[in-house]
């Protein structure tokens, strides 16, 4: 990481812990507002600080961000500082007025969480009317001229419903669909049997590859799905996957000012609080975010340790790996590893092969320099 510029390019910010749902897959178990959430002025100061550090995108999240009354002021401040503003909502609190406000603010994209057919979505969201309210939210955003996409958390519960979800999204004018995999974090710890099984994981990859052939909607594959091999590389359209950027180019901020490398990470990954030390000081701490900034081959364990792709993927998504194995880089949700077990040998694309060779050349050069010293 010595020649890699460290700056919080993309920040996901939980502006409130309050939520109007109790989703069974919620990675943070959101619900009631934290008693010590940042004030409006503290939030403004944080936005200004992130702008000075070069942040290029801030995603306003929760909880449910629309439950925080000053969210339009925060969104405007982000835009006024020249930073792209995104927002993720479950859609339940959406109104035509809010949809128009989002459009007028120029929010770059609004993610609407949508997770299944009506019975499944309502079960996951623990609200009997959440499915229809979600689709209504998409309709309101479309009518207001706001740009939006759908975000689906896939688990054993809704894997078989991806075709149904796709058709619903297309019917309501959704052009982009982000598909992510649920992890054993937050409330899902109580429902671990519902998390994507390793038997079902290749089925998820196959289904995404199939859906990507449908030109009516664009699929945005989540960073915790894939990882080289034949189908893993195909999932990323033949381009290299460079693993987890938490704490190197990505940051997560909780509503009380806690800072993590990624908002989805469990609490043991908190690096500090902006009330005790500025975000800049936390970010510039030479010993901070060590799981990525000081990542070496020895960080990886199990099958990841000797994998030829380790210099590129670095064990994939940290949260997925830690929640599945308890290790930073021992990730069972890896298509290359699964294909190895099946006796399948991948053929690297020219792009991936060239990047791998560059990494080998750099490692050889570093080894020679160390011997000279």
VEXDREN-2710 file (C-alpha; in Angstrom, 1 decimal):
% VEXDREN-2710
k/r/px/py/pz
1/UNK/0.0/0.0/0.0
2/UNK/3.1/2.3/0.2
3/UNK/2.5/3.8/-3.3
4/UNK/-1.3/3.8/-3.1
5/UNK/-2.9/7.1/-2.2
6/UNK/-5.1/6.8/0.8
7/UNK/-8.1/9.1/0.9
8/UNK/-11.8/8.6/1.6
9/UNK/-13.1/8.7/-2.0
10/UNK/-16.4/7.1/-1.2
11/UNK/-18.1/7.5/2.2
12/UNK/-21.2/5.7/3.4
13/UNK/-22.8/7.7/6.3
14/UNK/-25.4/6.4/8.6
15/UNK/-27.0/9.8/9.5
16/UNK/-29.5/8.2/11.9
17/UNK/-29.9/4.8/13.5
18/UNK/-33.7/5.3/13.6
19/UNK/-35.7/3.0/11.3
20/UNK/-39.3/2.4/10.6
21/UNK/-38.6/-1.3/9.9
22/UNK/-37.0/-4.2/11.7
23/UNK/-35.6/-6.1/8.7
24/UNK/-34.3/-9.6/9.6
25/UNK/-31.2/-9.1/7.5
26/UNK/-30.2/-5.7/8.8
27/UNK/-26.5/-5.7/9.3
28/UNK/-26.6/-3.1/12.1
29/UNK/-29.9/-4.1/13.8
30/UNK/-31.1/-0.5/13.3
31/UNK/-34.3/0.6/15.1
32/UNK/-34.3/3.4/17.6
33/UNK/-32.5/6.7/17.2
34/UNK/-29.1/6.8/19.0
35/UNK/-29.2/9.3/21.9
36/UNK/-25.9/10.8/20.9
37/UNK/-26.3/11.3/17.1
38/UNK/-24.4/14.2/15.5
39/UNK/-26.0/17.6/15.5
40/UNK/-26.7/19.4/12.3
41/UNK/-23.7/21.6/12.8
42/UNK/-21.4/18.7/13.6
43/UNK/-22.7/17.0/10.4
44/UNK/-21.9/20.2/8.4
45/UNK/-18.4/20.2/9.9
46/UNK/-17.9/16.6/8.9
47/UNK/-19.0/17.2/5.4
48/UNK/-16.6/20.1/5.1
49/UNK/-13.8/18.0/6.5
50/UNK/-14.5/15.2/4.0
51/UNK/-14.5/17.7/1.2
52/UNK/-11.1/18.9/2.2
53/UNK/-9.8/15.3/2.2
54/UNK/-11.0/14.8/-1.3
55/UNK/-14.1/12.8/-0.9
56/UNK/-15.9/12.3/-4.2
57/UNK/-19.1/10.6/-3.1
58/UNK/-21.1/10.4/0.1
59/UNK/-24.0/8.0/0.5
60/UNK/-26.6/9.1/3.0
61/UNK/-27.8/6.0/4.8
62/UNK/-29.4/4.7/8.0
63/UNK/-31.3/3.3/9.7
64/UNK/-33.8/5.1/7.5
65/UNK/-32.3/8.5/6.5
66/UNK/-35.6/10.1/5.6
67/UNK/-36.5/9.9/9.4
68/UNK/-33.9/12.5/10.2
69/UNK/-35.5/15.9/9.7
70/UNK/-32.5/17.7/8.5
71/UNK/-31.5/15.2/5.8
72/UNK/-32.3/17.8/3.0
73/UNK/-29.9/20.2/4.6
74/UNK/-27.1/17.6/4.8
75/UNK/-27.7/16.6/1.2
76/UNK/-27.6/20.2/0.0
77/UNK/-24.3/20.8/1.9
78/UNK/-22.8/17.7/0.3
79/UNK/-23.8/18.9/-3.2
80/UNK/-22.7/22.5/-2.4
81/UNK/-19.2/21.2/-1.6
82/UNK/-19.0/19.6/-5.0
83/UNK/-19.4/16.0/-3.8
84/UNK/-21.7/13.5/-5.4
85/UNK/-24.6/12.7/-3.1
86/UNK/-26.4/9.3/-2.9
87/UNK/-29.2/8.1/-0.7
88/UNK/-30.4/4.6/0.4
89/UNK/-34.0/4.2/1.6
90/UNK/-36.5/1.5/2.2
91/UNK/-39.1/3.7/0.6
92/UNK/-41.6/3.4/3.3
93/UNK/-41.6/7.1/4.2
94/UNK/-41.5/8.3/0.6
95/UNK/-44.1/11.0/-0.4
96/UNK/-44.5/12.9/-3.7
97/UNK/-43.1/16.0/-1.9
98/UNK/-40.0/14.1/-0.7
99/UNK/-39.5/12.7/-4.2
100/UNK/-39.6/16.2/-5.6
101/UNK/-37.1/17.4/-3.0
102/UNK/-34.7/14.6/-3.9
103/UNK/-35.0/15.5/-7.6
104/UNK/-34.5/19.3/-6.9
105/UNK/-31.5/18.6/-4.7
106/UNK/-29.9/16.7/-7.6
107/UNK/-29.2/13.5/-5.7
108/UNK/-27.1/11.5/-8.0
109/UNK/-28.9/8.2/-7.3
110/UNK/-31.4/7.0/-4.8
111/UNK/-31.2/3.3/-3.9
112/UNK/-34.5/1.6/-3.0
113/UNK/-34.2/-1.6/-1.0
114/UNK/-36.4/-4.3/-2.7
115/UNK/-36.1/-7.9/-1.6
116/UNK/-38.7/-10.2/-3.1
117/UNK/-42.2/-11.0/-4.0
118/UNK/-44.9/-9.5/-1.8
119/UNK/-44.9/-12.2/0.9
120/UNK/-41.2/-12.5/1.0
121/UNK/-40.4/-8.7/1.0
122/UNK/-43.0/-8.1/3.7
123/UNK/-41.5/-11.0/5.8
124/UNK/-38.0/-9.7/5.4
125/UNK/-39.0/-6.1/6.2
126/UNK/-41.5/-7.2/9.0
127/UNK/-44.1/-4.8/7.6
128/UNK/-47.3/-6.1/5.9
129/UNK/-47.5/-3.2/3.5
130/UNK/-43.8/-2.6/2.8
131/UNK/-43.8/-4.3/-0.6
132/UNK/-46.4/-1.9/-2.0
133/UNK/-45.0/1.1/-0.3
134/UNK/-41.6/0.3/-1.9
135/UNK/-43.0/0.0/-5.4
136/UNK/-45.0/3.2/-4.8
137/UNK/-41.7/5.0/-3.8
138/UNK/-40.2/4.0/-7.2
139/UNK/-43.3/5.3/-9.0
140/UNK/-43.1/8.6/-7.1
141/UNK/-39.3/9.0/-7.8
142/UNK/-39.9/8.2/-11.5
143/UNK/-42.7/10.8/-11.8
144/UNK/-40.6/13.4/-10.0
145/UNK/-37.7/12.9/-12.4
146/UNK/-35.3/11.6/-9.8
147/UNK/-32.7/9.0/-10.7
148/UNK/-33.1/5.8/-8.7
149/UNK/-32.0/2.2/-8.6
150/UNK/-33.0/-0.9/-6.7
151/UNK/-30.8/-2.7/-4.1
152/UNK/-31.5/-6.4/-3.3
153/UNK/-29.9/-8.3/-0.4
154/UNK/-29.9/-12.0/-1.6
155/UNK/-30.1/-14.9/0.9
156/UNK/-31.5/-18.4/0.9
157/UNK/-34.9/-16.7/1.4
158/UNK/-35.2/-14.9/-1.9
159/UNK/-32.7/-16.6/-4.2
160/UNK/-35.5/-18.3/-6.1
161/UNK/-37.3/-15.0/-6.6
162/UNK/-34.7/-13.0/-8.5
163/UNK/-36.7/-13.4/-11.8
164/UNK/-39.8/-12.1/-10.0
165/UNK/-37.9/-9.2/-8.6
166/UNK/-36.5/-8.3/-12.0
167/UNK/-39.9/-8.2/-13.6
168/UNK/-41.3/-6.0/-10.9
169/UNK/-38.4/-3.6/-11.2
170/UNK/-38.8/-3.3/-14.9
171/UNK/-42.5/-2.8/-14.6
172/UNK/-41.9/0.2/-12.3
173/UNK/-39.3/1.9/-14.5
174/UNK/-36.2/0.8/-12.6
175/UNK/-33.1/0.8/-14.9
176/UNK/-30.4/-0.3/-12.6
177/UNK/-30.4/-3.2/-10.1
178/UNK/-27.7/-3.7/-7.5
179/UNK/-27.5/-7.2/-6.2
180/UNK/-25.6/-7.9/-3.0
181/UNK/-25.3/-11.0/-0.7
182/UNK/-26.5/-10.9/2.9
183/UNK/-23.8/-11.6/5.5
184/UNK/-24.0/-13.0/9.1
185/UNK/-24.1/-9.6/10.7
186/UNK/-26.6/-7.6/12.8
187/UNK/-30.0/-9.3/13.0
188/UNK/-28.9/-12.0/10.6
189/UNK/-26.9/-13.5/13.4
190/UNK/-30.2/-14.6/14.8
191/UNK/-31.2/-16.0/11.4
192/UNK/-27.9/-17.5/10.2
193/UNK/-29.6/-20.5/8.6
194/UNK/-31.1/-18.0/6.1
195/UNK/-27.7/-16.7/4.9
196/UNK/-26.7/-17.8/1.5
197/UNK/-25.4/-21.4/1.8
198/UNK/-22.2/-22.5/-0.1
199/UNK/-24.4/-24.9/-2.0
200/UNK/-26.6/-22.1/-3.2
201/UNK/-23.8/-19.6/-3.8
202/UNK/-22.9/-20.9/-7.3
203/UNK/-26.6/-20.8/-8.2
204/UNK/-26.7/-17.1/-7.3
205/UNK/-23.7/-16.5/-9.5
206/UNK/-25.3/-18.4/-12.4
207/UNK/-28.6/-16.5/-12.0
208/UNK/-26.8/-13.1/-12.0
209/UNK/-24.9/-14.1/-15.2
210/UNK/-28.3/-15.0/-16.7
211/UNK/-30.0/-11.8/-15.6
212/UNK/-27.1/-9.7/-17.0
213/UNK/-28.1/-10.9/-20.5
214/UNK/-31.5/-9.1/-20.2
215/UNK/-30.8/-5.7/-21.7
216/UNK/-34.0/-4.2/-20.1
217/UNK/-32.1/-3.6/-16.9
218/UNK/-28.5/-3.1/-15.9
219/UNK/-27.1/-5.3/-13.1
220/UNK/-24.6/-3.8/-10.7
221/UNK/-22.8/-6.7/-8.9
222/UNK/-22.0/-6.2/-5.3
223/UNK/-18.4/-6.4/-4.2
224/UNK/-19.0/-9.5/-2.1
225/UNK/-19.9/-11.7/-5.0
226/UNK/-17.5/-13.4/-7.4
227/UNK/-13.7/-13.4/-7.0
228/UNK/-12.0/-14.8/-10.1
229/UNK/-12.3/-18.3/-11.5
230/UNK/-14.3/-18.7/-14.8
231/UNK/-17.6/-17.4/-13.5
232/UNK/-16.2/-15.0/-11.0
233/UNK/-14.2/-13.2/-13.7
234/UNK/-17.2/-13.4/-16.1
235/UNK/-19.3/-11.8/-13.4
236/UNK/-17.0/-8.8/-13.5
237/UNK/-17.0/-8.6/-17.3
238/UNK/-13.4/-9.9/-17.5
239/UNK/-12.0/-7.0/-15.5
240/UNK/-9.7/-7.5/-12.5
241/UNK/-11.4/-7.4/-9.0
242/UNK/-9.2/-5.6/-6.5
243/UNK/-10.9/-6.6/-3.3
244/UNK/-11.9/-4.6/-0.2
245/UNK/-11.1/-0.9/-0.2
246/UNK/-12.3/-0.3/3.4
247/UNK/-10.0/2.1/5.1
248/UNK/-8.0/2.9/2.0
249/UNK/-10.5/4.5/-0.4
250/UNK/-13.8/3.8/1.5
251/UNK/-15.0/4.9/4.9
252/UNK/-18.1/4.3/7.0
253/UNK/-19.4/6.7/9.6
254/UNK/-22.1/5.9/12.2
255/UNK/-24.7/8.4/13.4
256/UNK/-22.8/9.1/16.6
257/UNK/-19.5/9.8/14.8
258/UNK/-17.9/6.4/15.0
259/UNK/-15.6/5.7/12.1
260/UNK/-15.0/2.4/10.4
261/UNK/-13.4/1.3/7.1
262/UNK/-16.9/0.3/5.8
263/UNK/-20.3/0.8/7.4
264/UNK/-21.2/-2.9/7.0
265/UNK/-18.3/-3.9/9.3
266/UNK/-19.1/-5.0/12.9
267/UNK/-18.3/-2.8/15.8
268/UNK/-14.9/-4.3/16.6
269/UNK/-13.7/-2.4/13.4
270/UNK/-14.4/1.0/14.9
271/UNK/-11.3/3.1/14.6
272/UNK/-12.4/6.1/16.6
273/UNK/-15.0/8.8/17.1
274/UNK/-14.9/12.2/15.5
275/UNK/-15.9/13.8/18.8
276/UNK/-12.7/12.5/20.4
277/UNK/-10.5/13.0/17.4
278/UNK/-11.1/14.6/14.0
279/UNK/-12.0/12.4/11.1
280/UNK/-8.8/13.5/9.5
281/UNK/-6.7/12.4/12.5
282/UNK/-8.5/9.0/12.5
283/UNK/-8.0/8.6/8.8
284/UNK/-4.3/9.6/8.9
285/UNK/-3.5/7.4/11.9
286/UNK/-0.5/5.3/10.6
287/UNK/-1.7/2.3/12.6
288/UNK/-5.3/2.6/11.6
289/UNK/-7.3/0.3/9.3
290/UNK/-4.4/-2.2/9.5
291/UNK/-6.4/-5.1/8.2
292/UNK/-6.2/-3.5/4.7
293/UNK/-3.4/-0.9/4.9
294/UNK/-0.9/-3.5/6.2
295/UNK/-2.3/-6.5/4.4
296/UNK/0.3/-9.1/3.4
297/UNK/0.2/-12.7/2.3
298/UNK/0.5/-13.6/6.0
299/UNK/-2.8/-11.8/6.7
300/UNK/-4.5/-14.5/4.6
301/UNK/-5.2/-17.9/6.0
302/UNK/-6.7/-21.2/4.7
303/UNK/-7.1/-21.5/0.9
304/UNK/-6.6/-17.8/0.4
305/UNK/-3.0/-17.9/1.7
306/UNK/-1.5/-19.5/-1.3
307/UNK/-4.0/-18.4/-3.9
308/UNK/-2.4/-16.9/-7.1
309/UNK/-5.1/-14.2/-7.1
310/UNK/-4.5/-13.1/-3.5
311/UNK/-2.4/-10.0/-4.6
312/UNK/-5.4/-8.8/-6.5
313/UNK/-8.5/-9.7/-4.5
314/UNK/-6.9/-9.8/-1.0
315/UNK/-9.5/-12.2/0.2
316/UNK/-12.5/-10.3/-1.1
317/UNK/-15.0/-8.5/1.0
318/UNK/-13.7/-8.2/4.6
319/UNK/-17.2/-8.3/6.2
320/UNK/-18.2/-11.4/4.2
321/UNK/-15.0/-13.2/5.1
322/UNK/-15.0/-12.2/8.8
323/UNK/-18.7/-13.1/9.2
324/UNK/-18.2/-16.5/7.5
325/UNK/-14.9/-17.6/8.9
326/UNK/-13.8/-15.2/11.6
327/UNK/-10.7/-14.4/9.5
328/UNK/-9.9/-11.3/7.5
329/UNK/-9.0/-13.3/4.4
330/UNK/-10.3/-16.8/4.5
331/UNK/-13.4/-16.3/2.3
332/UNK/-15.4/-19.4/1.4
333/UNK/-17.6/-17.3/-0.9
334/UNK/-15.0/-17.4/-3.7
335/UNK/-15.9/-18.9/-7.1
336/UNK/-12.3/-19.6/-7.9
337/UNK/-12.0/-21.8/-4.8
338/UNK/-15.3/-23.5/-5.5
339/UNK/-14.3/-24.2/-9.1
340/UNK/-10.9/-25.6/-7.9
341/UNK/-12.8/-28.1/-5.7
342/UNK/-14.8/-29.1/-8.8
343/UNK/-11.6/-29.6/-10.9
344/UNK/-12.3/-26.6/-13.1
345/UNK/-9.2/-24.7/-14.3
346/UNK/-9.9/-21.0/-15.3
347/UNK/-8.3/-19.3/-18.2
348/UNK/-7.5/-15.8/-17.3
349/UNK/-8.5/-12.9/-19.6
350/UNK/-5.6/-11.0/-21.2
351/UNK/-6.3/-8.1/-18.9
352/UNK/-6.3/-10.2/-15.7
353/UNK/-3.1/-12.1/-16.9
354/UNK/-1.3/-8.8/-17.5
355/UNK/-2.2/-7.4/-14.1
356/UNK/-1.1/-10.6/-12.4
357/UNK/2.3/-10.5/-14.3
358/UNK/2.7/-6.8/-13.2
359/UNK/2.2/-7.9/-9.6
360/UNK/4.7/-10.7/-9.9
361/UNK/7.3/-8.3/-11.5
362/UNK/6.7/-5.8/-8.6
363/UNK/7.2/-8.6/-6.0
364/UNK/10.4/-9.8/-7.7
365/UNK/11.8/-6.2/-7.8
366/UNK/10.9/-5.7/-4.2
367/UNK/12.6/-9.0/-3.2
368/UNK/15.8/-7.9/-5.1
369/UNK/15.8/-4.5/-3.3
370/UNK/15.4/-6.1/0.1
371/UNK/18.4/-8.4/-0.6
372/UNK/20.5/-5.4/-1.6
373/UNK/19.6/-3.6/1.6
END
